[in-house]
Amino acid sequence: MINDINMIMLSGVINNVMDNNMEYIKFGITSIKNNSKVYVSLNVNRNLYNIYKDFFVKDNKIYIKGYINSYISNNSIHSFITVTDISNNEDEINNGKREPHIRYDPDGVMVWNGKRCEKIPMSEKEEKELKELIKEVTGE
């Protein structure tokens, strides 16, 4: 569970996405604050990224909930935000999602909350059983 003190909510336009084949996908957003551009570096878990993959397109406006994280390297502190929720709708970030996320992969297969819904053809045995059941119901 995220400690509310460390929670952060922000929005902006995606300016890059970098997949370094690790557990987290790195991406950046640009926000406008006090007439100045602010650039933010974020990490999103690969599983969450796969669910909301269609949001991660350059120039898309997104809303993010996450927490501040950091590490020390070469006596220098590096800070970033780890994303726990993402949406293209501010209300969903503030009040929670009410529906599953559905999208279609480029090959036309539906993706339900990040899981592909592959069409699996029936075996000959399954097809025969189905025809038998239909005969029982229709009386043919």
C-alpha positions in Angstrom: 0.0 0.0 0.0 1.3 3.5 -0.8 1.9 5.8 2.0 -0.3 8.9 1.3 2.7 11.2 2.2 4.7 9.8 -0.7 1.8 9.7 -3.1 2.0 12.0 -6.1 -0.5 12.8 -8.8 0.4 14.6 -12.0 -0.5 14.9 -15.6 1.3 15.8 -18.8 2.0 14.9 -22.3 4.3 11.9 -23.1 7.5 13.0 -24.6 9.4 9.6 -24.8 9.1 5.9 -23.9 12.1 3.7 -23.4 11.9 0.0 -23.0 15.2 -1.3 -21.6 14.0 -4.9 -21.3 13.9 -4.8 -17.6 11.1 -4.9 -15.0 10.2 -1.3 -15.5 9.6 0.8 -18.6 10.9 4.3 -18.4 9.0 7.2 -19.9 8.9 11.0 -19.6 6.1 13.6 -19.6 6.1 17.3 -20.1 3.8 19.5 -18.0 3.3 23.3 -17.9 3.6 24.9 -14.5 3.7 28.7 -14.0 4.3 29.2 -17.7 7.4 26.9 -17.6 7.8 23.5 -19.0 8.5 20.8 -16.4 10.0 17.5 -17.5 9.4 14.4 -15.3 11.0 11.0 -15.5 8.8 8.0 -14.6 9.0 4.2 -14.3 6.0 2.0 -14.8 6.0 -1.8 -14.1 5.9 -3.8 -17.3 2.6 -5.5 -16.3 0.9 -2.1 -15.8 2.5 -0.9 -19.1 1.1 -3.9 -21.0 -2.4 -3.2 -19.7 -2.3 0.5 -20.7 0.1 0.1 -23.7 -2.1 2.3 -25.9 -1.7 5.3 -23.6 2.1 5.3 -24.1 2.2 7.2 -27.4 4.2 10.3 -27.8 2.1 13.5 -27.4 -0.8 11.7 -25.6 -2.0 13.5 -22.5 -2.1 11.2 -19.4 -2.9 11.3 -15.7 -0.7 9.5 -13.3 -0.7 8.3 -9.7 2.5 7.0 -8.1 5.1 7.6 -5.5 8.5 9.2 -5.3 11.5 6.8 -5.4 15.2 7.3 -5.4 18.6 5.6 -5.4 22.2 6.7 -4.9 24.8 6.2 -7.6 28.3 7.7 -7.6 27.5 9.8 -4.5 24.6 11.3 -6.3 20.9 10.9 -5.5 18.7 10.1 -8.5 14.9 10.6 -8.0 12.1 9.3 -10.2 8.4 8.5 -9.9 7.1 4.9 -9.9 3.7 4.8 -11.5 0.9 2.8 -9.7 -2.0 3.9 -11.9 -2.4 5.6 -15.2 -5.3 6.9 -17.2 -6.2 9.2 -20.1 -9.1 10.5 -17.8 -8.5 12.6 -14.7 -11.7 11.4 -13.0 -10.5 7.8 -13.2 -7.2 8.7 -11.4 -9.0 10.7 -8.7 -12.0 8.4 -8.1 -10.7 5.0 -9.3 -11.5 3.0 -12.4 -15.0 1.5 -12.8 -14.4 -0.7 -15.9 -11.7 -3.0 -17.3 -9.4 -1.6 -19.9 -10.1 -3.0 -23.4 -8.0 -2.4 -26.4 -7.1 -4.2 -29.7 -3.5 -5.2 -30.7 -2.4 -4.3 -34.2 -3.3 -7.8 -35.4 -6.9 -7.3 -34.3 -6.9 -9.4 -31.2 -8.8 -8.0 -28.2 -6.8 -7.3 -25.1 -8.7 -7.3 -21.8 -6.7 -5.7 -18.9 -3.4 -6.5 -20.6 -4.3 -10.1 -21.5 -4.8 -11.2 -25.1 -8.1 -12.9 -25.9 -6.9 -15.4 -28.5 -9.4 -17.3 -30.6 -8.9 -21.0 -30.1 -10.6 -23.2 -32.7 -12.7 -26.2 -31.4 -11.2 -29.6 -31.8 -13.2 -32.1 -33.9 -14.3 -33.8 -30.7 -15.6 -30.6 -29.2 -17.4 -29.7 -32.4 -19.1 -33.1 -32.5 -20.1 -32.7 -28.8 -21.6 -29.2 -29.5 -23.6 -30.6 -32.5 -24.9 -33.3 -30.3 -26.0 -30.8 -27.7 -27.7 -28.6 -30.3 -29.6 -31.7 -31.7 -30.9 -32.4 -28.1 -32.1 -28.8 -27.7 -33.6 -28.4 -31.2 -34.9 -32.0 -31.6 -33.4 -32.3 -35.1 
